[in-house]
Amino acid sequence: MARQTRVGGLPGFVVSAENLQVVLKELKTLEPDLRKNLVADMKRDVKPIGTDLLSKIPGPAPLSGFSPSKGDSPYIWRKPRMTVKTPFAKRAKQPGTYPVVSIQFNDRRPNAGLSILELAGTRNIGKAKGGLTPQGAGMIQALDRRFPVKKGLGRFVIPEFKEKQAQATRIAVGILERYAAKVNRRLK
């Protein structure tokens, strides 16, 4: 997320790979607990957005075939756990940038219902792109009646996140700028 921000008319902190690494290194040099505090602040301040997104996911299975009593792995629905992660050490897909914060929902097997139903019928037209099976087409029709795809993005979390993405970015940039100011004072 390389982004130029302005604070009081002055150029702000650019969140690029080089700048993020300098800030993280200087925070560790300045005071070892500052990086931990940065991570804690990021998680604490972004968590309400994740909690709100989690509230948009239905508790009971959206389709009866995904209920824990009827579904087979991976077609089991359980409300996932939400976590906020700060993957500073991982490279992003865009070269030269690092991810700063992410909200993740853990619904791995055997409870992959959210991963399956969030995007069911939005992209792939079926196995080996030869078309949907009758069961798959019926599942998507039933799902579309109860939980239609919103804005072509998904059913539960993705469209809601798109509306909150700017807010999450503002929070992350604000926290990074606050910690960058500490580093700038040290470097002067």
N, C-alpha and C positions, 0 to 999 in steps of 0.2 A: 504494500500500500504506500507508494511514494506519493506524497502529498505536500504541497506548500500551503502553509497557513499564515495568517497575519494576525498579530496581536498588537493592538494600539497603533496600527499603521506600520509597524516594523516587521520585517520578514521573520517568520516563526521557524519552527523545527521541521525539517524535512524527514519523513519517516522512510528512509532508504536503508539498504543493507549496511552501508558504511556508517551512517549516522547512528543507527540502532546499536551496532556493535561497539562504537566508541562510547556511547552513553552507558551501555551495560558494563563495559570494562572499567570506565571511570567510576561508576557507582560502586563497583566492587572494591576499587582502590580507595575511594573516598571513605566508604564505610561498608563493611561486608553485608550488613543487614539491609542496606538500601535496595538492593535488587529484590530481596525477599519482600520488602515493603511495596515495591513497584508491582510485583506479581499479586500480592494480597489486595492492593488497591484496585488493580484491574479486575480481578475476580469479583471483589465485593461490589464494585460500581456497575459491572455489566450483568451480574446475577439477576437483578430484578427484570431485565429484558428477557433473559432465559426462562425465568419463572412465569412470566406472562405468556411466552410462547408455549410453554408446557401446558398451561391452562387451556390452550386452544385444541389440544389433542384429546379426543374422547377417551374416557375411562373404560367403558365397556367396548367390546369388539364392534366395529362398524358393520361387520357382516357376521352372521351367526356361524359360518364355516370357519371363522378365525378365532372363535372362543376357545379358551384353554381346554374345555371338555370335548370339543369336536375337532379342533384343528390338529394337523400333523405338522411336525417340524418341516420347514421354517414358517409354516402358515399359522402361527399362534400370535394372538394379540395380547400384549401386556403393555400398560402405559410405561414408556421408557424412563430411565433416569436421565436427568439433565446435569451436565457439567460445563463449567466455563474453564477453558484452557488457555494458557499463554505459551504457545509453542515457539518461543524466541529462537531456539537453536535450529529449527527446521527451515529449509528454503521453500519459498513459495513457487508456484508455477511460473510466475513472471520473473525472469532473471534479474538479480540485483535487489530484490526485495525480500523481506521476511514477514511472515504472518505475525500479528501482534496479539490478537485475542480471537477466540472462537467459542461458539456455543455448540455443544454436541449433545445428541440424544442417543443413548446406548440402547439399542434394541437388537443386539446380535442374536444369532441362533441360540436356542431354538425359538426365540421370540422376535422374529423379524417382520412382524405384521406392519409396523409403521413404515419401514423401508419399502415394503412391497406396495402398500395401499396409497402412500403419499403420491407416487407418480404413476400408478397403474393406468395404462391406456393413454398416457400423454405423449409417448415417443415411439417406442418399438411396437410394431404391429403384430408381433407374435414370434413364436419359436422359429429361428432361422429366417425371420422376416417372410415366412410363407403364409402368414395370417394367423389370427387367433384361433385357438380351439373353441368349440362351442361353450365349454366350461369357462374359459377365460373371457369370452365375449359376454356371457351372462353375469360373471362377477363384476365386470366393468360397468355394465348397464345398471345393476343393482346399486353399485357404489355411486355412480353418477346421480341416481335418484336421491340418495340420502346426503351425499357429500360431493357436490360437483367440483370440478377443477376450477380454481379461481385465477383469473387473468392468465391462463395457460401455464401457470407455474407449479401448482401442486394443490393438495386438498387441505392440509392442516397447518403445517409449519412454514413452508417456504414463502407463500404469499404474505403471511403475517410478518416474517422476518424482513422481507423487502420494504415493508412500511416502516420498520424500526431500524433499518440499516444506518441511516443518517445519524440517528440518535446514538447508536453504538459507536459509530466513527467519532462523533464529537466527544464522547466520554473517553475513548482510547487516546485521541489526540491531546485532549486536555491533560490527562495523566502523564503522557509522555513529555509534553511541554513543561509540566511542573518539575519532573525529574531532570529534564535537560537543563533547566534553569539552575539546578543545583550543581550540575556538572560544569556549566558555563562559568559559574562563580569560582569554582575550583581551578579552572583552566586559565582564568584571567590573572 
